[in-house]
Amino acid sequence: MFETLLSPIELGSLKLKNRIIFAPTSMGLPEDEYFKKIEDIAAGGCAMIIIGDVPVLPTSFGHSLYSKKGFAHYQKLTEIVHRHGCLICAQLHQSDSNLKGMIKYIPGVLSKKIKPQELRPLLNAQVAPYISNLTVKKIKKITTAFGDSAVLVQKAGFDMVQVHGDRMCGSFSSAVFNQRTDAYGGSAENRFRFAVEAVSAIRAKLPDYPIDYKLAVRQEEPHYGNAGVLNEELGIFVPLLEKAGVTSFHVALANHSNLQDTIPGAKHPYFSEEGCFLKFCDQVRQYTSLPICGVGGLVHPEFVEQQLKEGRIQCAAMSRQLVADSQWVNKVAAGEADKIHLCIRCNKRCLGGMMEHKGVHCIYDRK
Ligand SMILES: Cc1cc2nc3c(=O)[nH]c(=O)nc-3n(C[C@H](O)[C@H](O)[C@H](O)COP(=O)(O)O)c2cc1C
C-alpha cells in the first residue's frame, strides 16, 4: 500500500532508503536533549535528517563548524544518526539580520519593553538596508564561506549539504529586500547571483558532493512571503541553480512574513490544507527534472504516498509530524499506520516552544 513511500531513491551519488526526510528543524534544546531527540527520529525509520541553520561563517552564537567544540558537536550528530542507518544533511545558512542593528534592541528586550513578537518586525525592517548596502567584499567573503563550510560539513561526516534559500540567499533573490544597483541587484539574474555563487562555491570545492537547495517561493494574491522568488521568476532561477551544480530541490513558502505562514497551523486562513506548499513544487517542476522534496503539513501516510506515486514530489519532508511521532516511518512499514500520533498542527509546543525560548516539544510529550 505504501510501496513508493518505502522505496529507495537516489539523490546524485546518495541512496536514500525511503522517501521520508526530517525537515530542517531548529529546536533550541539543551545539547543532551537535542541529541536524544535526533536519535529518536533517526531510529524512527526516516531516510535522512536535515540539521537546520548551520552557520556558514565562524560565529560565537550557537555551534560553529570552525571551532573545535562546534565541529565536535556536528561530528557527534552524524555519528548518532548513522548508527541507525539514516543519512544526515547540513543546512548551511547565513543570517540576513544586521547584528549591529540588533544591538540597539537588547536593552528593550531585557527590560521587556519590547516583546519577543515585536522584535521580529523590527529586525525585518532592517533587512532591506542591510542587503542593499552590503559591500561586494563582504558578499564574496560569505559566498566563499559556503564552499569552506561545506568542506567542514563533509569532514564532520554529513552526507549532503542544503543551501538555505531563505535568509541571505532569499533576501538577495527578492526585489522586496534587494534594492541594489550593482551586479547583485536589479534584474532577476543579478538578484539571483548571490545564491548561484554560494552554490558554485560549494560545487568548486566538492565536485561530487550532493547539494540540495531549499527553494523559497513567495506569492502575490494573496501576498505571502517577502524573501525568495516569485513564481514568474522560477524559469530564470531554477536553471541557473541547476547549472551551478544543485542535485535536488526542497521547496517551501518563502520566509519574512510571519513564522505562522511558513509553519502554518491547522487554522491558517490560506495554508491550512495538508500538503499546503506542494503547489510550489508543481511550479518548480516546470523548469527541472531533478528530484523535488515537498514539505508543509504532511501527516497522513495515504496522502504522502499518493503525492509520491503521482510523481508530484520524489521525497516528502516533515518537521512537526516527526516531532509528534518519531516512529512514523517504522509504523507505516509495520502496517501500523493507525497507531501514528498524528500532528494536529496546533503549533502549541513546537513553534510555541521555540517562540517562548522553552525549546521544541509536542503536546504528545509527557512533560
Ligand atoms: C520548531 C521549528 C523549527 C524550524 N526550523 C527550521 C530551520 O532551522 N530551517 C528551515 O529551513 N526550516 C525550519 N523550520 C520549517 C520546517 O522545516 C518546515 O518547512 C515547516 O515546519 C513546514 O513543515 P511541517 O508542516 O512538516 O512542520 C522549522 C519548523 C519548526 C516547526
The ligand as a MOL file (V3000), in Angstrom:
LIG
                    3D

  0  0  0     0  0            999 V3000
M  V30 BEGIN CTAB
M  V30 COUNTS 31 33 0 0 0
M  V30 BEGIN ATOM
M  V30 1 C 10.2330 24.3780 15.5300 0
M  V30 2 C 10.5780 24.5230 14.0850 0
M  V30 3 C 11.8610 24.9150 13.6960 0
M  V30 4 C 12.1810 25.0540 12.3520 0
M  V30 5 N 13.4710 25.3700 11.9900 0
M  V30 6 C 13.7920 25.4750 10.6730 0
M  V30 7 C 15.1530 25.7190 10.2700 0
M  V30 8 O 16.0700 25.7990 11.0710 0
M  V30 9 N 15.3740 25.8580 8.9360 0
M  V30 10 C 14.3890 25.7730 7.9990 0
M  V30 11 O 14.6680 25.9200 6.8090 0
M  V30 12 N 13.1150 25.5000 8.3520 0
M  V30 13 C 12.7940 25.3480 9.6500 0
M  V30 14 N 11.5010 25.0230 10.0110 0
M  V30 15 C 10.4760 24.8520 8.9500 0
M  V30 16 C 10.2990 23.3660 8.6060 0
M  V30 17 O 11.4490 22.8340 8.0020 0
M  V30 18 C 9.0910 23.1480 7.6620 0
M  V30 19 O 9.3230 23.7700 6.4300 0
M  V30 20 C 7.7630 23.6690 8.2130 0
M  V30 21 O 7.6400 23.3810 9.5870 0
M  V30 22 C 6.5610 23.0450 7.4950 0
M  V30 23 O 6.6220 21.6470 7.5960 0
M  V30 24 P 5.7100 20.7750 8.6290 0
M  V30 25 O 4.2890 21.1030 8.3120 0
M  V30 26 O 6.0780 19.3490 8.3320 0
M  V30 27 O 6.0630 21.1880 10.0150 0
M  V30 28 C 11.1790 24.8370 11.3620 0
M  V30 29 C 9.9040 24.4110 11.7640 0
M  V30 30 C 9.6000 24.2370 13.0930 0
M  V30 31 C 8.2350 23.7470 13.4800 0
M  V30 END ATOM
M  V30 BEGIN BOND
M  V30 1 1 1 2
M  V30 2 1 2 3
M  V30 3 2 2 30
M  V30 4 2 3 4
M  V30 5 1 4 5
M  V30 6 1 4 28
M  V30 7 2 5 6
M  V30 8 1 6 7
M  V30 9 1 6 13
M  V30 10 2 7 8
M  V30 11 1 7 9
M  V30 12 1 9 10
M  V30 13 2 10 11
M  V30 14 1 10 12
M  V30 15 2 12 13
M  V30 16 1 13 14
M  V30 17 1 14 15
M  V30 18 1 14 28
M  V30 19 1 15 16
M  V30 20 1 16 17
M  V30 21 1 16 18
M  V30 22 1 18 19
M  V30 23 1 18 20
M  V30 24 1 20 21
M  V30 25 1 20 22
M  V30 26 1 22 23
M  V30 27 1 23 24
M  V30 28 2 24 25
M  V30 29 1 24 26
M  V30 30 1 24 27
M  V30 31 2 28 29
M  V30 32 1 29 30
M  V30 33 1 30 31
M  V30 END BOND
M  V30 END CTAB
M  END
